[in-house]
Amino acid sequence: MDTSPRFLGLKGQKLVYAVTFCSSIGFLLFGYDLGFMGGLTTAPEFLAVFGNPNAPLLAFLVSSYEVGALFGALFQFWLGDRFGRKPNNIAGAILVAVGAVLQTASFGLPQFLIGRLVAGFGLGTMTTVIPVWLTECATPTSRGRMMAMQLSNLIMGLIIANWLDYGMASYPGSIQWRFPCAFQIVFCIITCIFMPFLPESPRYLLRVGNLEKGIMALAALRGRPKDDTDVGEETKEIQYALAVEAEEAGSWSDCFRDGGIHGFWRTLIGFSANFFQQASGVNVMSSLGPYVFQESIGMNRHDALLVSGGLQVWYFLSSLLPWYTTNNVGRRKLFMIGSGGMGVCMLLSAIFVGIGSKGLGYAAAVVLYLFQSFFTLGWQSNMWIYPSELLPLKLRLRGGALAVVSQWLFTFLVVEITPPMITNIGYKSYIVFAVINFVTIPFVYFFYPETLKMPLEAVDLLFADRSGERPTISRVVKDSTNREFMAEIARALQERATLRADNEGIVDMEKKEMDHSEFGSKM
């Protein structure tokens, strides 16, 4: 008889797929919220309501969402570990819905901006928690593919947003922009319906001392009975990592110091990964695609919306590549391949737009399509999973929150400066992004350790002291690419976890015998 625990009648990989689906709805909302404002930046009805704002003010209307998201991520940094992964996610979805209502009902700039900030705060909360929740639920061998599937749904959100903007553009009146604002609520409802019935992160449950629920969640996610040997071994490994981290680190301030586990370096690397992703220029196309095609390349509004919608479809098709590559090619290799390709694409765009002929303008559009392919291959799902893999459990949410702060801070800056930058320096805008992409490559090569298919608890041992000495980050990076060394790390983790569990068992037995003898003497 199968005694494996279930959630929604599911167990094992099917349950991991259910977690991935619910995570994907949150990221679909992320993509939709990034994309729907792009079409509104060229909508006369929308612009008229807010007094036909100039380029800087229009940029702030779009990027104010990122300001709210930044504060949502900061909230998770300060207080997120006091609550579970699921409650944080549900609260974020509710806030996005409230913000959507405020935006939809707006007749003036202040209310619309408040709505953008509230919804952004909610999404900042969700995008901090979701990658951590999924990473802690999935197996080491499936994490990459699950994240790639989730990020494909982010692009599906962009597709829905762009084509909804395109379809609503033919309707007269304010419904052409109010309906896209309101449509966000659909995804919030789906998240709030499904999330309560899925398992909490077993690592979070074990961290807060809820052993029974932690084992039940882990057993359900692995598709095995609670007393299964493999479930017991993984539980021991998590408890071992928790015990080591409890001796070395734990508070939010450990994100800014070594803490015995290279806490600051690991947080800084996660922060930089988010910076390099946003500074690549990807959100120029995601948030301002129609504006770029109209103002930079010279298309009319109809063609700009059409080409931008097509770009998101191409973006989605390209995102299917990481379903294979993320689980089979190293994180470092993908980062460097993606950055190299994006740098070349931005450089070609600068040349084509700089020359300025109509034919080369369309060639620039084609190159920007290729840019999205290199982004999905190298940075899309790869970046979102990397900080959660790299950071220790006690810093995973706080360090991940700081990484997401970087994500939203630099998304805000890129979206804020792009319209004025295109207006003032034209084709040179693309050169700026090309240079950043090329600079990213050596940074990844020298400072980013490999984490592909590593158990989360094994990453701590990669950063641990060796022969009484703390390894340099360059040594950690070099060792992470050595298969024999990493196999030894995995064996050491299993041995230490087993030894710790055996020692705890002896201590518990001695304590029981002592309690029994004391009880007997009293009799």
N, C-alpha and C positions, 0 to 999 in steps of 0.2 A: 504494500500500500504506500502511495506517495504522500509523504508527510511534509513536503516543502511548503512553507508559507507563501501566500499569494496576495497581490494587490490588484483590484479590478479583475480578479480571476486569472492574472498573468504571473509568470515567474521567469527567471533566467533572462536570456537575451530578449525575449518578447517584452518583458517588463522594462528592460533597458531601452528598447525601442519606444515604449510608451513614455518614459521619462524624456527621451530625446524629442518625441513629438510635442510634449508640453513645453519643453525648453524652446523648441522651434517656433511655437506660436508667439512666445515672448520676443524672439529675434525677428520673426515676421513683422511684429508690431514695430520693432526697432527700424527695420528697413522701410516700412510704410511711412513712419514718421520722418525719416530722413528724406524720403522721396516726394511726398505729396506737396511740400512747400515749393519745390523746384518749379512745378507747373504754374503755381499761383504767382510767381514773381513776374510772369509776363501776361497775367490775366487782367484786362482793363477793369472789370467789375470789382475785383479784389483791390486793385491799386487805388481805384476811385474812393473806396470806403475810407482809406487811410491817407487821403490827400496826395496821391501820386508821389510817394516818397522817393528821394534821390538814392543813388547807389549805396552810400554808407548806411542810411536808415533802412533800406530794403535788406541789406546784408544783416543788420541787427535783428530785423523781424524774423529772419530765418535762423540766425545763430543764437538767439535768446534761448531756444530750446536746449542748446548745448550747455548754456550757463546753468540752467536748472538741473540738467543731468550731472554736471560737475558737482553740484551741491548734494545731489542724491548719492553719488559715489562717496563723497566726504562723510555723509551721514553713516554709510556702511563702515567706513574706516573707524569712526568713533564708537558706534553703538551696535553695529551689525552682528557681532559675535554674541550678543546677549539674547538673540532670537535665533530660531532655526532658519535653514535655507528657505523652506516653504513659506513660512509667515512673511518673511521679507519680500518674497516674490509676489505674493497675493496683495500685500499692502501697496507695492509698486504699481500693480495693474489697476487697483482702485484709484490711485492718484492720477494715472494717465487718463482714466475715464473722466474724472472730475475736470482735469485740464482741457480735455476735448470738448466737454459741454461749454466751458467758459469761452473757448475759441469760437465754437459754432454760433454762440449767441451774441458775439461781439458786434458793436456798432461804433467802436472807437478804439484807438491805439492802446490806451492803458489796459482795458480788459483783455484784449487779445494778447498782449505781452504777459499779463499775469497768467492767462491760460497756458501760454507756451512754457513759462517757468514751472508751473505746477506739474504739467504733463512731463516736462523734462526731468524734474526731480524724481518722479515715479519711474521713468525709464532708466535713469542713472542707477536707481536701486536695483531694478531688474537685471540690467546688463552687468552689474557687479556680482550678483548672486548666481545667476543662471550658469555661467561657465564653471563655477566652483561646484555647484550641485551636480551637474552632469559629469564632471571629471571625477568626483568622489563616488558616483554610482556606477560608472562604466568600468569594464575590465581594462587592464593595461594594453591589451592587444586590440581593443575596439574603440578606445578613446578618440583616436584621430578620426576614424570614419564617422563616429557619432557626431563629433563637432562639425565635420564637413557637411553632414546632412543638415544639421541645425543651421549652418551658415547659408546653405542653399535656400533655406526658407527666408532668411534675411533678404536675399535678392528677390524672392517671390514677392515680398512686401514692397520692394522698389518697383517691381513690374506692375503690381496692382495699383500702386500710387500713380505711376506715370500714365498708364492707360486709362485710369479713372479720370485723371486730369484732362487727358486728351478727349475722352468721351463727354465730359461735362462742359468742355469749352464751347460746345455748340448751343448750350442752353442759355437763354437770357436771364438776367437777374442774378441775385446773390447766391442762388442755389448752386451755381457753378463752382463756388468755393466753399460754401457752408457744408454741403454734403460730403466732400472729401475730408473736412475737419471732423465731422461727426462719425465717419466710418471707422475711425480708430477704436471706437467703443466696442465694436464686434469682437475684436481680438482680445480685449480686456475681459469680456464676458467668458469667452472660451477658456482662458487661463484660469479664471476664478472657479469655473465649474469642474475642471479636471484636476487641478493641483491638489486639493485636499485628499484625494483618493490614491495618491501615489506615495511611495516611501520617502521618508526624510533621509538625508545623507547618513549612512551608517557611521562614517568617521566623525560627523558632528555629534551623533548620539553617544558614541563611545567617549568622546571628549568631555561631554557634560555629565558623564557617569551613568547614563541610561543603558546599562549593559544588555538587558533583556531585549529592549526594542532595537538596539544596535545590531545584535546578532540576528534578530528576526528580519530586519531590513536587508542585511548582508546576505542571509540565506535565500531570501526571495529574489534578490538581484542576481545571485549566482545559480538559482534554480536547484537548490539542494536543501536537504533537511537541516534543521538548526544544529543537530549534533554531528553533522558531516565533518570529516577530517579536514578537508580543504577549507571549509568555513572557519573551523577552529584555528587553522594555521594563519589564515588572513587576519582573523581577529587578534591573534597573538602579535602579528607584525604591526598592526595598527596601535595596539596597546604599548608595544615596545617603543615605537616612534613617539608616542605621547609621553611616555616616561622619560625618554631622553630629552625631549623638548621642554618638559616641565622643569628639568634641572638647569636648563640653559637659557630659555627665553619664554616669553608669554605676553607681555604687555604691548600696547601699541607703540611704545617708544623703541621696542626692539626692532622695528622696521628701519630704524636709523642708526643701529649699531650692530656689531658683529654678533654678539649674543651666543658665541660658541658654535654657531651654525651658518656663518656668513650671511646673517639676516639682512644687513644693509645692501650688500652686493646683489643678493637675489631679488630684493625689492627694486633696486635700481635697474637691474636688467629687465624686469617685468615692466617698469615704468618706461624704459627706453623703447621696448618693443612696441608699445602703444603709440609712442611719439613717432617712431619711424613709419608706422603704418599710416597715420594721419598725415604726416608731412610728405608722404609720397605723392599726394594730390588726388587720392581716390575719391574723397568726399567732394571735391570740386565737381566731379561728374555725377555723383550720387545725389547731392543736394541742389546743385545748380546747373544740371545738364542742359535744360532748355535755354537758360540764360547764356551759357557758354556758346552753344551752337548758334544762337541768334546774335549775340553781341560780339563774340570773338571771331567766329567763322563767317558770319554774315548771312545766315539763313533767315527766311521769314518765320513768323510765329508758328504757322501750321507745320512747316517742315521741321522746325526745331523740336516741336513736341513729338512729331512722328519719329524722327531720328533718335531722340532721347528715349522714347518708348522702346524702339528697336534695340538700343544699346542695353537696356535692362534685360531684354530677352536673351541677348547674346551673353550678357553677364551671368545669367542663370545657367545657360548651357555650359559656359566655361567652368562654373562652380561644380559641375559633376566630375571634373578631373581630380580634385582633391579627395573624392570618395575613395580613390585608389592610392594616390600618391602620399596622402597624409599618413597612412598607416604603413607605407612601404619605403618611403624615402625620408632621410633624416630631416629633422626640423631645420638644422643649419643650412643644409643644401638648398632646401626650398626657399628659405629666406633670401639667400644670395642669388639664386636663379631669378626669383621674382623681382628683386630690386634692380638687377642688371637689365632685365627686359623692360621694366617700367622706365628706367633711366633713358634707354635708347628710344622708346616711344615718345617720351616727353621732348627729347632733343629733336626728333623728326618733326613733331608737331610745331615746335618753335620755328624750324626752317620753313615748313609749308605755310604757316600763318604769316611769317615774316615776309615771304615773297609776295603773298597776297592775292594771287590769281584765284578765280572761282574754282577751277579744277583742282588746284592744290588745297583749297579750303576743304573740299570733299575728301581729298587724300588725308588731310589732318583728322577728319572725322573717323576714317577707317583706322588710322593709327591709334586713336583714342579707344576704339573698340578693342584692338589688340592689347592696349594698356590694361583694360579690365581683365583680359585673359591671364596676363602675367600676375596681376594682383591676386586673383583667385587661386592661382597655382602656388604662389609663394607666401602670401600674407593673410589671406582671409581667415580660413579656419585655423591655420597654423598658429597665428598670433593669439587668437582667443583662448586656445588651450595651453599655450606655452607658460604663461605666468602661473596658472593653477598647477601645472606639473612641476614647475621649478621651486615654488615656495613651500616651506614647511607647513604642517597642518595648523600650528598655532598662529602663523602669520598669513595663512592662505587667504582668508577673507579680508584682513586689513591690508596686506600687501597687494592683493588683487584689487581692492578698492582704490589704492593709490595708483595702480596701473590704469584703472578705468578713469580716474581723475585725469591722468595724462591723456587718455583717449578723448575725453570730452573737452578738455582745455584746448588741445590742439585742433580738434574738429571745429571748435568755436573760432579759433584764430584763423584757420584756413578758410572757413566759410565767410567770416567777417571781412577778410582782406581781399578775397578773390574778385568781387565786382569792382572795387576801386582799382585793384591792381591791373585787371584787364583793361579798364578805362584809361589808366595812366601810362602803363608800360607795354601793353599789348602782348606781342609774341614773346617778350622777355620773361613773362610770367611762367611760361613752360620751361625756360632755362633754369629758373630757381628750383622747380620741382625735380628736374633732371639731375642737378648737382646733388641735391639731398639724397636721391636714390643711389647715386654712385658712391657717396660717402658712407652709406649704410653698409655696403658690402664688407669693407675691412673691419668695421666695428663688430659685425656679426662673427666674422672669422676669428677674431682675437678674444672676444668676451662672452660669447653665447655657448654654454655647454649643451651637449646633445642629451635629450630626454626621451627619445623615441622608444615606446614600449617598455619603459622602466616602471616598476612598481613605485607608487608615490612615496612609500616609506624608504625605498632604496636611495632616493635622491639625496636624503640627508646624509647618508654614509659617504656619498661622493664628495660632500663638502667637509666631512669630519676630519679630525686630526689624524695624521699618519706618522707613526713613530714619535709621537709627542710633539709634532710640529703642525701648525696650521698650513694647509696647501695654499699657494697663490691661486688667483683666479685663472691664470694661464695654465697652471698645472691641472686644475679642475677641468678646464676645457679640453686639454690634451688627453687626459685620462677618460673623459666621457666618450671619446671617439675610439677607444681601445676596447675591442669586444672581449678580450680575455680578462681585462681588469673589471669590466662591468659584470661579467659572469661571476667573478669572485665576489663582487659587491652583493649580488643577489644571494649567493650562498652564505655569506657572512650575516646578512639580514635574517635569513631563516634560522641559522644556528643561534644567533643572539636572542631572537624572539622566543625560540623553544627553551633556551637556558633560563631566560627571565621567567617564563611561565612555570617551568619546573621548580625554580627557586621560590616563587610565590606559593606554589602548591605545598612545598615543604614547610614554609613559614605558617601557612594557614593550618596545616595538620598539627604542627607543634602547638599552635595557639589553642586549637580545639582540645588537644590532650591536656594542656595546662588548665584550661577551663574545667575540663572533666575531673581532673585530680583535685582542684580546689573545691568543686561541688561535692566530691566524695568525702573530703576531709570535714566539711561542714556537717555532713550527715552523721 
